[in-house]
Amino acid sequence: MPARIRVVTLVDTLYAAGGAERLAVQITQGLDPERFERTLVATRKRKDAPFVDELEAAGVRVLQLERRGKLDVTAWRPLLAELRRTDVVHAHKFGSNVWAAVFGSLLRVPVIVTHEHTWSYVGQPLRRFLDRELIARRSSAFIAVSRDDERKMIEIERVRPAKIRFLPNGIPPLPAPSGKDVRAELGLQPDAPVLLSVGLLRPQKALEVLVEAAAILRDEFPGVRVLIAGIGPEENKLRARMAALDVEDNVVLLGKRRDVPDLLAIADVCVSSSDFEGSPLAVMEYMAARKPVVATTVGGVPDLIEEGVHGFLVPPRDPKALAERAARLLRSPELRAELGANAQARQREEFDLDAMVRRVEALYLELLAAAPRRRRTIASS
């Protein structure tokens, strides 16, 4: 029987709660254990890493490097030892892409896959240079998660198109709502219109624009509630903006929640107000929950949402347009139901995690077959 293909997934940390880290974990878990020997390496150790137990339960080896700083050379030894016996290294996000390109090529790993989850290097010439001259040159394939990211990598960074592979994200089936009365818990009236946004509170998400849209919506819908679930560095800024606009009764910062399916169940409209995105998992989750989406037309969002079919697209940094589209949906339960059903059908057909993992497996096998030096017999497909 052919030996299993040894795959190392490389991430910066297992602590981060962002979509890229979660997706890296899910891809690694989903690889066929009969064909792939799976190891995940985090280049920075966290004792409170939330993904370790679930990875180990799925049979994935987990290695966290105890780096004390960038110059802590000895901390890299476990990774180097691992890469010496690796067939495929698959790195996620810029920092890990750099390490995979450097160490993977140094140790002659047959296949190096680098994965950019959101292209956001405007005003960062050094990163663009490293993307082109280091990461892309030394990668077997450089994954873009949206057509817009692919275009920017080619036109702005001047990465050779032959190195880039477009691979849209996917999500697993959503857990069913628990059935608890979230409206009662949050003190919401049974008929209060509800908008929901889920994600980290960081500048990229431009949630202050959503707060400004809430102030506009309140004129027509006095009882509207905008629920923002997540934690992050922008919390104080958002609270200050809420106070300045006197919408503290209309906008609720929920903090970290473990009951997102219950929140989705009570939402009328879901919102993504970001300045930039790759292929946002949160938007896919809104679609999976049969919710119409109002989202900024950035990055890979237009790959997910077709205007007037699955929701509405608005320009970034335009609270008036966001409020107008949300109001249109709030006025019409029939339109919400139609667009929500379309969104769910598209997510299930095009943006499913299992389908994505199978595409990743096929990519590994294709690249290994073309690799100039193959260490061992590849498991048959």
Secondary structure as the mmCIF struct_conf table of DSSP 4:
data_model
#
loop_
_struct_conf.conf_type_id
_struct_conf.id
_struct_conf.beg_label_comp_id
_struct_conf.beg_label_asym_id
_struct_conf.beg_label_seq_id
_struct_conf.end_label_comp_id
_struct_conf.end_label_asym_id
_struct_conf.end_label_seq_id
HELX_LH_PP_P HELX_LH_PP_P1 PRO A 2 ARG A 4
STRN STRN1 ILE A 5 THR A 13
BEND BEND1 LEU A 14 LEU A 14
BEND BEND2 GLY A 18 GLY A 18
HELX_RH_AL_P HELX_RH_AL_P1 GLY A 19 GLY A 30
BEND BEND3 LEU A 31 LEU A 31
TURN_TY1_P TURN_TY1_P1 PRO A 33 ARG A 35
STRN STRN2 PHE A 36 ARG A 44
TURN_TY1_P TURN_TY1_P2 LYS A 47 ASP A 48
TURN_TY1_P TURN_TY1_P3 PRO A 50 PHE A 51
HELX_RH_AL_P HELX_RH_AL_P2 VAL A 52 ALA A 57
TURN_TY1_P TURN_TY1_P4 ALA A 58 GLY A 59
STRN STRN3 ARG A 61 GLN A 64
BEND BEND4 ARG A 68 GLY A 69
TURN_TY1_P TURN_TY1_P5 LYS A 70 LEU A 71
HELX_RH_3T_P HELX_RH_3T_P1 VAL A 73 TRP A 76
HELX_RH_AL_P HELX_RH_AL_P3 ARG A 77 LEU A 83
TURN_TY1_P TURN_TY1_P6 ARG A 84 ARG A 85
BEND BEND5 ASP A 87 ASP A 87
STRN STRN4 VAL A 88 HIS A 92
BEND BEND6 LYS A 93 LYS A 93
HELX_RH_AL_P HELX_RH_AL_P4 PHE A 94 LEU A 106
TURN_TY1_P TURN_TY1_P7 LEU A 107 ARG A 108
BEND BEND7 PRO A 110 PRO A 110
STRN STRN5 VAL A 111 GLU A 116
BEND BEND8 HIS A 117 HIS A 117
TURN_TY1_P TURN_TY1_P8 VAL A 122 GLY A 123
HELX_RH_AL_P HELX_RH_AL_P5 PRO A 125 LEU A 130
HELX_RH_PI_P HELX_RH_PI_P1 ASP A 131 ALA A 136
HELX_RH_AL_P HELX_RH_AL_P6 ARG A 137 ARG A 138
BEND BEND9 SER A 140 SER A 140
STRN STRN6 ALA A 141 ALA A 144
BEND BEND10 VAL A 145 SER A 146
HELX_RH_AL_P HELX_RH_AL_P7 ARG A 147 GLU A 155
TURN_TY1_P TURN_TY1_P9 ILE A 156 ILE A 156
BEND BEND11 GLU A 157 GLU A 157
HELX_RH_3T_P HELX_RH_3T_P2 PRO A 161 LYS A 163
STRN STRN7 ILE A 164 PHE A 166
STRN STRN8 ILE A 171 ILE A 171
HELX_LH_PP_P HELX_LH_PP_P2 PRO A 172 PRO A 177
HELX_RH_AL_P HELX_RH_AL_P8 VAL A 182 LEU A 186
TURN_TY1_P TURN_TY1_P10 GLY A 187 GLY A 187
TURN_TY1_P TURN_TY1_P11 PRO A 190 ASP A 191
STRN STRN9 VAL A 194 VAL A 198
BEND BEND12 GLY A 199 GLY A 199
BEND BEND13 ARG A 202 ARG A 202
HELX_RH_3T_P HELX_RH_3T_P3 PRO A 203 LYS A 205
HELX_RH_AL_P HELX_RH_AL_P9 LEU A 207 GLU A 220
TURN_TY1_P TURN_TY1_P12 PRO A 222 GLY A 223
STRN STRN10 ARG A 225 ALA A 229
TURN_TY1_P TURN_TY1_P13 PRO A 233 GLU A 234
HELX_RH_AL_P HELX_RH_AL_P10 GLU A 235 ALA A 244
TURN_TY1_P TURN_TY1_P14 LEU A 245 ASP A 246
TURN_TY1_P TURN_TY1_P15 GLU A 248 ASN A 250
STRN STRN11 VAL A 251 GLY A 255
BEND BEND14 LYS A 256 LYS A 256
BEND BEND15 ARG A 258 ARG A 258
HELX_RH_AL_P HELX_RH_AL_P11 VAL A 260 ILE A 266
BEND BEND16 ASP A 268 ASP A 268
STRN STRN12 VAL A 269 SER A 272
BEND BEND17 ASP A 275 ASP A 275
BEND BEND18 GLY A 278 SER A 279
HELX_RH_AL_P HELX_RH_AL_P12 LEU A 281 ALA A 288
TURN_TY1_P TURN_TY1_P16 ALA A 289 ARG A 290
STRN STRN13 VAL A 293 THR A 296
TURN_TY1_P TURN_TY1_P17 GLY A 299 GLY A 300
HELX_RH_AL_P HELX_RH_AL_P13 VAL A 301 LEU A 304
STRN STRN14 GLU A 307 GLU A 307
TURN_TY1_P TURN_TY1_P18 GLY A 308 HIS A 310
STRN STRN15 GLY A 311 VAL A 314
TURN_TY1_P TURN_TY1_P19 PRO A 316 ARG A 317
HELX_RH_AL_P HELX_RH_AL_P14 PRO A 319 ARG A 331
HELX_RH_AL_P HELX_RH_AL_P15 PRO A 333 GLU A 350
STRN STRN16 ASP A 352 ASP A 352
HELX_RH_AL_P HELX_RH_AL_P16 LEU A 353 ALA A 370
BEND BEND19 PRO A 372 PRO A 372
BEND BEND20 ARG A 376 ARG A 376
HELX_LH_PP_P HELX_LH_PP_P3 THR A 377 SER A 380
#
